[in-house]
């Protein structure tokens, strides 16, 4: 089946549903365990932090491996690789349920190691197209909504009497069949058309020399973007993995559905803002508008923090506004900034390489925060660590994004190659 042979609307809907569904199902193998507290009975105080750290360590190592693997991955191997990785991740969840503490930690490390490359594989089906921003926005909506939804699934399973040790594996089993269906849909998406290639540049696997060359050409600007992305990733991960503790410390012990309700509002705001960027056909303008949108999102974090200091925001709007400020820069890097950078420079390569370069160091920063939380004396005050980190992230990231805007603005005349008037020879129609 070739969905591109139907109407453009059908093809767009197909890509959105396939990407959203596949990645949302992946979250069911990654996030439900964070709904547990793991602080009573056989668990020692602070054990949940070690569980989160184990999974994030695996996820971080996977991101570093993905810098090469995703950049070099042939298109025909993506679907099988997704299913194989998820099968390994589910095996890790079974180990988590079967092994007693502290050995069960190894199951979550394996789980994170397997899942860290799924995003890049899904992204490979979507990049380099005239509608890439819209497609990847749908993909990003999946990890905003699925983060809250899968934690709610975990919380409901706990309420139904499933033990904390087996709840993650049971949650994963519920999503195996739909995941397979959505991956099949991804596999039916054809390669970018000749019109896509003319507009966004051809996307090809990259060897080591090509990766090095691309990075060095844009190093100052890329480093600034990646610094901001690193910091936002740290704060986003803290907000996701310790959501029950943060909500409780704010004075609002969360019912299971609150994670889903808050993230629906965040997703709607982020998708609306990113949909605006689809309207820009000119790659240069879209690139700089993406950077400006990221800057504005970071400003929202500062506004939320200042409103909290004044006591003018209750917990729910505070978490929603802070989430919106976090996800605006996080998502615009995924949807627009790297996509349009390749499109406007006509660099031969792929978006997966740049995303995994940024992601790897972003998760490495989060590992550092988790280690600090375990070994420094915060007296269990997750909220204090979260608020302090939020101030640091907002201020430094604002400066980094401003530096990236200045760098690319000064060099835009030399960085940007003209879009070819004719379709590249040999392009797939």
C-alpha positions in Angstrom: 0.0 0.0 0.0 1.3 3.5 -0.9 -0.7 6.2 1.0 1.0 8.9 -1.1 -1.2 7.7 -4.1 -4.3 8.9 -2.3 -5.1 12.6 -1.7 -2.5 14.9 0.1 -4.9 15.1 3.0 -5.1 11.3 3.3 -1.3 11.0 3.1 -0.7 13.7 5.8 -3.3 12.1 8.1 -1.6 8.7 7.5 1.9 10.0 8.4 0.6 11.9 11.5 -1.4 8.9 12.8 1.4 6.5 12.2 4.1 8.6 13.9 1.9 9.7 16.8 0.7 6.2 17.4 4.0 4.4 17.2 5.9 6.8 19.5 3.0 7.1 22.0 2.9 3.3 22.3 6.7 3.3 22.9 6.1 5.5 25.9 4.1 2.7 27.4 7.3 0.7 27.7 9.2 3.6 29.2 7.2 5.8 31.5 4.5 3.9 33.5 7.0 2.7 36.1 7.5 6.4 37.2 3.9 6.3 38.6 5.2 4.1 41.4 6.8 5.5 44.6 9.1 2.5 45.4 9.6 3.8 49.0 7.9 1.2 51.2 8.4 -2.4 52.1 11.4 -3.9 50.3 12.5 -0.6 48.8 15.0 1.7 50.5 14.5 5.5 50.7 15.5 7.1 47.5 15.3 3.9 45.5 13.1 5.4 42.8 15.9 7.8 42.0 18.2 4.9 41.3 15.5 3.3 39.1 15.1 6.5 37.1 18.9 6.9 36.9 19.3 3.3 35.6 16.8 3.8 32.9 18.2 7.2 31.9 21.8 5.8 31.9 20.7 3.2 29.4 18.7 5.8 27.4 21.7 8.2 27.4 24.1 5.4 26.2 21.6 4.6 23.5 21.6 8.3 22.3 25.4 8.3 22.0 25.3 5.0 20.0 22.5 6.6 17.9 24.7 9.4 16.8 26.3 6.9 14.5 23.6 4.2 14.1 20.7 6.5 13.3 22.9 8.7 11.0 23.9 5.6 9.0 20.6 3.6 9.2 19.2 2.5 5.7 15.6 3.3 5.3 14.5 -0.3 4.7 15.7 -1.5 8.1 13.9 1.1 10.2 10.6 -0.8 10.9 12.2 -4.1 11.9 14.7 -2.3 14.1 11.9 -0.5 16.0 10.0 -3.7 16.8 13.3 -5.5 17.8 14.2 -2.7 20.2 10.8 -2.6 21.8 10.9 -6.4 22.3 14.2 -6.0 24.1 12.7 -3.2 26.2 9.8 -5.3 27.2 12.2 -8.1 28.2 13.9 -5.5 30.5 10.5 -4.8 32.1 10.0 -8.5 32.8 13.4 -8.6 34.4 12.4 -5.6 36.5 9.4 -7.6 37.8 11.1 -10.9 38.3 14.3 -9.8 40.0 14.4 -8.5 43.6 16.0 -5.1 44.5 18.6 -4.0 43.8 19.1 -6.4 40.8 15.9 -5.3 39.2 17.6 -2.0 38.4 19.4 -3.8 35.6 16.1 -4.5 33.8 15.4 -0.7 33.6 18.9 -0.1 32.3 18.3 -2.6 29.5 14.9 -1.0 28.9 16.4 2.5 28.4 19.2 1.2 26.3 16.7 -0.4 23.8 14.3 2.5 23.6 16.7 5.4 23.1 16.9 4.9 19.4 13.2 4.6 18.6 12.7 8.3 18.1 15.4 8.6 15.4 14.0 5.6 13.6 10.5 7.1 13.5 11.9 10.5 12.6 13.6 9.0 9.5 10.2 8.3 8.0 9.2 11.9 8.3 12.1 14.2 7.6 13.0 16.0 4.4 9.3 16.7 3.3 7.4 19.8 2.6 5.1 18.9 5.5 7.9 17.7 7.9 7.1 20.3 10.6 3.5 19.2 10.7 4.4 15.5 10.8 7.1 15.9 13.4 4.8 18.1 15.5 2.4 15.2 15.6 5.4 13.0 16.7 6.3 15.5 19.4 2.7 15.7 20.5 2.9 12.0 21.2 5.6 12.3 23.8 3.9 15.2 25.4 0.6 13.5 25.7 1.9 10.0 26.1 4.1 11.0 29.0 1.0 11.9 31.1 -1.3 9.3 29.6 1.1 6.3 30.2 1.8 7.5 33.8 -2.0 7.6 34.2 -2.2 4.0 32.9 0.4 3.0 35.4 -1.4 4.7 38.2 -4.7 3.0 37.3 -3.0 -0.4 37.2 -1.6 0.3 40.7 -5.1 1.3 41.9 -6.4 -2.0 40.4 -4.0 -4.0 42.6 -1.1 -4.7 40.3 2.2 -4.5 42.2 4.7 -1.8 41.6 7.3 -4.4 40.4 5.0 -5.9 37.7 3.0 -2.8 36.7 5.5 -1.6 34.1 5.5 -5.0 32.3 1.7 -5.3 32.3 1.4 -1.7 30.9 3.8 -2.6 28.1 1.9 -5.7 27.2 -1.3 -3.6 26.7 0.4 -1.7 23.9 2.3 -4.4 22.0 -0.5 -5.0 19.4 -1.2 -1.3 18.6 2.5 -0.6 18.4 2.9 -3.3 15.7 0.0 -1.8 13.7 1.4 1.7 13.8 4.9 0.5 12.8 3.3 -1.2 9.8 1.8 2.1 8.8 5.2 3.8 9.1 6.6 1.2 6.8 4.1 2.1 4.1 5.3 5.7 3.9 7.2 6.2 0.6 10.5 8.1 0.3 10.3 11.9 -0.2 9.2 13.0 -3.6 11.3 15.0 -6.1 9.4 18.1 -5.0 10.2 17.4 -1.4 13.9 17.0 -2.2 13.9 20.3 -4.2 12.3 22.1 -1.3 14.1 20.5 1.7 17.3 18.9 0.3 17.9 15.2 -0.1 18.4 13.2 3.1 21.0 10.5 3.0 22.9 8.3 5.4 26.1 9.9 6.8 29.5 8.4 7.4 31.9 9.7 10.0 33.6 12.3 7.7 30.3 13.7 6.6 29.1 14.0 10.2 32.3 15.8 11.2 32.2 18.2 8.3 28.6 19.2 8.9 29.2 19.9 12.6 32.4 22.0 12.0 30.7 24.2 9.4 28.1 25.3 11.9 29.9 24.6 15.2 29.4 27.9 17.2 25.7 28.1 16.4 25.1 24.4 16.9 26.9 24.4 20.2 24.7 27.2 21.4 21.5 25.5 20.4 22.7 22.2 21.9 23.5 23.9 25.2 20.0 25.3 25.4 18.6 21.9 24.4 20.7 20.1 27.0 19.4 22.3 29.8 15.8 22.1 28.6 16.1 18.3 28.4 17.3 18.1 32.0 14.4 20.2 33.3 11.8 18.4 31.1 13.0 15.0 32.3 12.9 16.1 35.9 9.3 17.4 35.4 8.3 14.1 33.8 10.1 11.5 36.0 9.2 13.1 39.3 5.8 14.5 38.5 4.0 12.8 41.4 6.6 14.2 43.9 6.5 17.7 42.4 2.7 17.9 42.4 2.5 16.7 46.0 5.2 19.2 47.1 3.2 22.0 45.4 0.3 21.1 47.7 -1.8 19.2 45.1 -1.5 15.4 45.6 -2.3 14.2 42.0 -5.2 11.9 41.1 -4.2 9.6 38.2 -5.9 11.8 35.5 -4.1 15.0 36.3 -1.0 14.0 34.4 -3.1 13.6 31.2 -5.1 16.8 31.7 -2.1 19.0 32.2 -0.2 17.6 29.2 -3.2 17.9 26.9 -3.1 21.7 27.5 0.6 21.8 27.0 0.4 19.8 23.8 -2.4 22.0 22.4 -0.3 25.2 23.1 2.9 23.7 21.6 1.2 22.3 18.5 -0.6 25.6 17.8 2.7 27.5 18.0 4.5 25.0 15.8 1.7 24.9 13.3 2.5 28.6 12.7 5.9 27.6 11.3 4.5 25.4 8.6 3.2 28.5 6.9 6.8 29.7 6.2 7.9 28.3 2.8 11.2 30.2 2.9 13.6 28.0 4.9 15.7 30.9 6.2 12.7 32.7 7.7 11.3 29.5 9.2 14.7 28.7 10.8 14.9 32.1 12.5 11.3 32.0 13.5 12.0 28.7 15.1 14.8 30.2 17.2 12.6 33.1 18.2 9.8 30.7 19.3 12.3 28.8 21.4 13.4 32.1 23.0 9.8 33.0 23.8 9.1 29.6 25.4 12.1 30.1 27.7 10.7 33.5 28.6 7.5 31.7 29.7 9.5 29.6 32.2 10.7 32.8 33.8 7.2 34.2 34.0 5.9 31.0 35.6 8.7 31.1 38.2 8.2 34.8 39.0 4.4 34.2 39.4 5.1 31.4 41.8 7.4 33.7 43.9 4.5 36.2 44.1 2.1 33.4 45.0 -0.2 34.3 42.0 -0.3 30.8 40.4 -1.9 27.7 41.8 -0.2 24.3 41.2 -2.1 23.3 38.0 -1.6 26.5 36.0 2.0 26.7 37.2 2.8 23.2 35.9 1.0 23.8 32.7 2.7 27.2 32.0 6.1 25.8 32.9 5.5 22.8 30.7 4.5 25.0 27.8 7.7 27.0 28.3 9.8 23.9 28.3 8.2 22.1 25.4 8.2 25.1 23.0 12.0 25.2 22.6 12.2 21.4 23.0 9.7 20.7 20.2 10.8 23.4 17.9 14.3 21.9 17.8 12.7 18.6 16.8 10.3 20.0 14.2 12.0 23.0 12.6 15.4 24.2 13.6 17.5 21.3 12.5 15.1 20.4 9.6 15.3 23.9 8.2 19.0 24.3 8.8 19.7 21.3 6.5 17.1 22.6 4.0 18.5 26.1 3.8 22.2 25.1 3.6 21.6 22.1 1.3 24.0 20.0 3.4 24.0 16.3 2.5 23.0 14.5 5.6 20.0 13.8 7.8 18.2 15.3 10.8 18.6 12.2 12.9 22.4 12.9 13.3 21.9 16.4 14.7 19.0 15.3 16.9 21.0 12.5 18.5 24.0 14.7 18.9 21.8 17.1 20.9 19.9 14.4 22.7 23.0 12.5 23.8 24.4 15.5 25.7 21.0 16.5 27.0 20.4 13.2 28.7 24.0 13.1 30.0 23.2 16.4 31.7 20.1 14.8 33.3 22.2 11.9 34.5 24.4 14.4 36.3 21.3 15.9 38.0 20.1 12.5 39.2 23.5 11.7 40.6 23.6 15.0 42.4 20.2 14.4 43.8 21.3 11.1 45.3 24.6 12.2 46.7 24.0 15.8 47.7 21.8 16.5 50.7 18.5 17.9 49.5 16.6 16.2 52.3 14.2 14.7 49.9 13.2 18.1 48.6 12.5 17.3 45.0 10.6 20.6 44.5 13.5 22.7 45.8 15.9 21.0 43.3 13.3 21.4 40.5 12.7 25.1 41.1 16.4 25.9 41.4 17.1 24.0 38.2 14.3 25.9 36.5 15.8 29.3 37.2 19.3 28.1 36.0 17.9 26.5 32.8 15.7 29.5 31.8 18.5 32.1 32.3 21.3 30.2 30.6 19.2 28.9 27.8 17.9 32.3 27.0 21.5 33.5 26.6 22.4 30.5 24.5 19.5 30.9 22.1 20.3 34.6 21.7 23.9 33.7 20.8 22.6 31.2 18.2 20.4 33.8 16.6 23.3 36.3 16.4 25.7 33.7 14.9 23.4 32.4 12.2 22.2 36.0 11.4 25.8 37.2 10.8 26.7 34.2 8.7 23.4 33.6 6.9 24.6 35.0 3.6 27.5 32.5 3.4 25.7 29.5 5.1 22.7 29.4 2.8 22.8 27.9 -0.6 20.1 28.8 -3.2 17.3 26.3 -3.6 17.8 24.6 -7.0 15.2 25.5 -9.6 15.0 21.9 -10.9 14.5 18.7 -9.1 17.7 16.7 -8.4 18.5 14.1 -11.0 17.3 10.7 -10.1 15.0 11.9 -7.4 12.0 9.7 -6.6 8.8 11.3 -8.0 
